[in-house]
Amino acid sequence: MPHVIIKRNYHMNTVKTGHLIVAGTGPGNPESLTLKVKNEIEAADILFVPKSELKNESLALKIASPFIKAEQNVRELVYPMSRDQGKLKQYWKQAGSEVGSWLKEHPQKKAVYLTLGDPSIYSTWSYLKQALLDQGFCSSTWTILPGISSFSYGAAILGKELCIGQENFCLINMPQSLESLQNYTQLFQKIVVMKIGKQWDTLRKWLKQLALDQYTFVVTRAGLENQGAKLLAEIPPGTIEYLSLAIIDVTKEMS
């Protein structure tokens, strides 16, 4: 029998490092944090929080602040609002370097990374995860804790169901081309469109042409102060807040 040599790939995680808890904070209301997320925040040795370079405060940090002790270490990671991919990658790499260095230097310790909403939905966590993978970390380094999504919270504000029985709904980011959005109307009974702020007027005109403006609700600042929900037809032209989403009822039964 020939001698077989087995080659093993040794990941960074064969060396003991700290552990990262990736915690979804929900859309805005501190009372909507899960009990598990609350407990992990209170037990953390350090908290990493994302923020925009244009803002003075991290929204995820604000949501979690009632549960953060004065003596806990908090570090902010900048994720700029930019379309410049080169610039963005530099910031993502820097954030990954900060978190990765702390994990290497603090074996047996626990860090919490706070992310708005749910970590699996349009989250800054995806960029941080890739930066950590690029450094040699693997998935055993972190644990992901889900949070309430803004569209689930929005549906609750409205008192509406996103799908019933055999219905289907889809979640999309506001597309650059409305032609692609029209394709979804042939496949789904409800459509949730995220990040509609910058293309609000375009979306509004398009839905009016399809006679869907009377069956579309716009939710703004879900879970935050001054949250609101209105029929699209009742909202005048002009800009709306970044933290806004639209729920379109293609069946025209939402009222």
C-alpha positions in Angstrom: 0.0 0.0 0.0 1.5 3.4 -1.0 2.3 5.8 1.8 -0.2 8.6 1.8 0.8 12.1 2.9 -2.0 14.2 4.2 -1.5 17.9 4.0 -3.4 20.0 6.4 -4.2 23.7 6.1 -3.6 25.5 9.4 -5.8 28.5 9.8 -5.1 31.4 12.1 -7.7 30.0 14.4 -5.4 27.2 15.5 -3.8 30.0 17.5 -6.1 31.1 20.2 -7.7 34.5 19.6 -10.5 36.5 21.1 -14.1 35.9 19.9 -16.3 38.3 18.0 -20.0 38.6 18.6 -21.8 40.2 15.6 -25.0 41.7 17.0 -27.9 43.1 15.1 -29.4 46.1 17.0 -32.6 46.3 15.1 -33.8 49.4 13.3 -33.8 51.9 16.1 -35.7 51.2 19.3 -33.5 49.9 22.2 -36.4 47.9 23.5 -36.4 45.9 20.3 -33.0 44.3 20.9 -33.1 40.6 21.6 -32.3 39.5 25.1 -29.3 37.6 23.8 -27.9 40.8 22.2 -28.5 42.8 25.3 -26.7 40.2 27.4 -23.7 40.1 25.1 -23.4 43.9 25.0 -23.3 44.0 28.8 -20.7 41.2 29.0 -18.4 42.6 26.2 -14.8 43.4 26.8 -14.9 45.9 24.0 -17.5 47.1 21.5 -16.8 48.0 17.9 -19.5 50.2 16.2 -19.8 51.4 12.6 -20.4 55.1 11.8 -20.4 57.4 8.8 -17.7 59.9 8.6 -20.4 62.5 7.9 -22.2 61.9 11.2 -21.3 62.8 14.8 -22.8 59.7 16.2 -23.1 56.0 15.4 -26.8 55.0 15.2 -26.1 51.4 16.2 -24.2 52.8 19.3 -27.1 55.1 20.2 -29.5 52.1 20.1 -27.3 50.0 22.3 -26.3 52.8 24.7 -28.8 52.0 27.5 -27.0 48.7 28.0 -23.4 49.9 27.7 -21.5 50.5 31.0 -19.5 53.6 31.4 -16.3 51.6 31.9 -16.7 49.6 28.7 -14.3 50.3 25.9 -16.0 51.5 22.7 -14.3 51.9 19.3 -15.9 53.5 16.3 -15.1 52.2 12.8 -15.7 54.6 9.9 -17.7 53.4 6.9 -18.0 56.5 4.6 -21.0 57.1 2.5 -19.2 57.0 -0.9 -19.5 55.4 -4.3 -15.7 55.4 -4.6 -14.8 51.7 -4.4 -11.1 52.5 -3.9 -11.9 54.7 -0.9 -14.4 52.3 0.6 -12.0 49.4 0.4 -9.3 51.4 2.3 -11.8 52.0 5.1 -13.0 48.4 5.2 -9.4 47.2 5.4 -8.7 49.6 8.2 -11.7 48.5 10.1 -10.7 44.8 9.7 -7.2 45.6 10.8 -8.4 47.2 14.0 -10.8 44.4 14.9 -8.3 41.7 13.8 -5.5 43.2 15.8 -7.6 43.3 19.0 -8.7 39.7 18.5 -5.1 38.5 18.2 -3.9 40.6 21.2 -6.8 39.5 23.5 -7.2 35.7 23.6 -10.0 34.5 25.8 -11.7 37.9 25.5 -14.9 38.8 23.8 -15.7 41.7 21.4 -19.1 42.8 20.2 -19.6 44.4 16.8 -22.9 46.3 16.6 -24.6 46.6 13.3 -27.9 48.3 12.5 -30.9 46.0 11.7 -29.9 42.4 11.0 -26.3 41.4 10.2 -27.4 39.4 7.1 -29.3 42.2 5.4 -27.3 45.1 3.7 -25.0 45.2 6.7 -21.6 46.7 7.3 -20.7 43.3 8.8 -20.3 41.8 5.3 -17.4 44.2 4.6 -15.8 43.6 8.0 -16.1 39.8 7.6 -14.3 39.9 4.3 -11.5 42.0 5.8 -11.1 39.4 8.6 -11.1 36.5 6.1 -8.4 38.3 4.2 -6.3 38.3 7.3 -6.6 34.6 7.8 -9.4 34.4 10.3 -12.2 31.8 9.8 -15.8 31.6 10.7 -15.2 30.0 14.1 -13.9 33.3 15.2 -17.3 34.9 15.3 -20.9 34.3 16.3 -23.8 36.1 14.5 -26.8 37.2 16.5 -29.8 38.4 14.4 -31.7 41.6 14.8 -35.2 42.8 13.8 -35.1 44.1 10.2 -36.4 47.5 9.3 -38.9 46.1 6.8 -40.3 43.7 9.4 -40.6 46.6 11.9 -42.2 48.7 9.1 -44.8 46.0 8.4 -45.6 46.0 12.1 -46.0 49.7 12.2 -48.5 49.4 9.3 -50.2 46.4 10.8 -49.9 44.7 7.5 -48.7 41.2 6.4 -45.9 40.9 4.0 -47.1 37.5 2.7 -50.1 35.2 3.3 -50.6 31.6 2.3 -49.0 31.0 -1.1 -47.9 34.6 -1.6 -44.3 35.5 -2.1 -42.5 38.8 -1.4 -39.0 40.0 -2.3 -36.5 42.4 -0.7 -34.4 44.5 -3.0 -32.1 47.5 -2.9 -33.4 50.4 -5.0 -32.2 49.5 -8.5 -30.5 51.9 -10.9 -32.9 50.9 -13.6 -36.7 50.7 -13.0 -37.0 48.2 -15.8 -35.5 45.6 -13.5 -38.0 46.6 -10.8 -40.9 46.1 -13.2 -39.8 42.5 -13.7 -40.4 41.8 -10.0 -44.0 42.9 -10.3 -44.6 39.8 -12.5 -43.2 37.4 -9.9 -44.1 38.7 -6.4 -47.2 39.8 -4.6 -45.3 42.2 -2.3 -42.1 44.1 -3.0 -40.0 45.7 -0.3 -37.6 48.4 -1.7 -34.8 49.5 0.6 -32.7 52.7 0.4 -35.1 54.7 -1.7 -34.1 58.2 -0.6 -31.9 59.3 -3.5 -34.2 58.0 -6.2 -37.5 58.9 -4.4 -39.0 61.0 -7.2 -38.1 58.5 -9.9 -39.7 55.7 -7.9 -42.8 57.8 -7.1 -43.4 58.7 -10.8 -42.9 55.1 -11.9 -45.4 53.7 -9.4 -47.9 56.3 -10.3 -47.7 55.3 -13.9 -48.5 51.7 -12.9 -51.3 52.9 -10.6 -49.5 51.4 -7.7 -49.0 54.6 -5.8 -52.3 54.0 -3.9 -51.0 50.6 -2.9 -47.5 51.5 -1.8 -46.6 52.5 1.8 -43.4 54.4 2.6 -42.0 53.8 6.1 -39.4 56.3 7.4 -37.2 56.1 10.5 -38.7 52.8 11.7 -38.1 52.4 15.4 -36.6 55.9 15.8 -38.0 59.2 16.9 -40.4 60.7 14.4 -41.0 57.3 12.7 -43.7 57.5 10.1 -45.7 55.5 7.5 -47.8 56.9 4.7 -49.3 56.0 1.4 -46.9 57.0 -1.3 -49.8 58.9 -3.1 -50.0 61.2 0.0 -46.3 62.2 0.0 -45.4 65.2 -2.1 -42.5 65.3 -4.5 -39.1 66.0 -3.1 -36.4 64.2 -1.0 -37.2 61.9 1.8 -34.9 60.5 4.5 -32.1 58.0 3.8 -33.7 55.6 6.4 -36.8 55.0 4.3 -38.3 52.0 2.5 -41.3 51.2 0.4 -43.7 48.3 0.6 -45.5 47.8 -2.7 -48.6 45.6 -2.8 -48.7 44.4 -6.4 -52.1 42.7 -5.8 -53.6 46.1 -5.0 -55.2 44.7 -1.9 -53.3 46.6 0.8 -55.4 49.3 2.5 
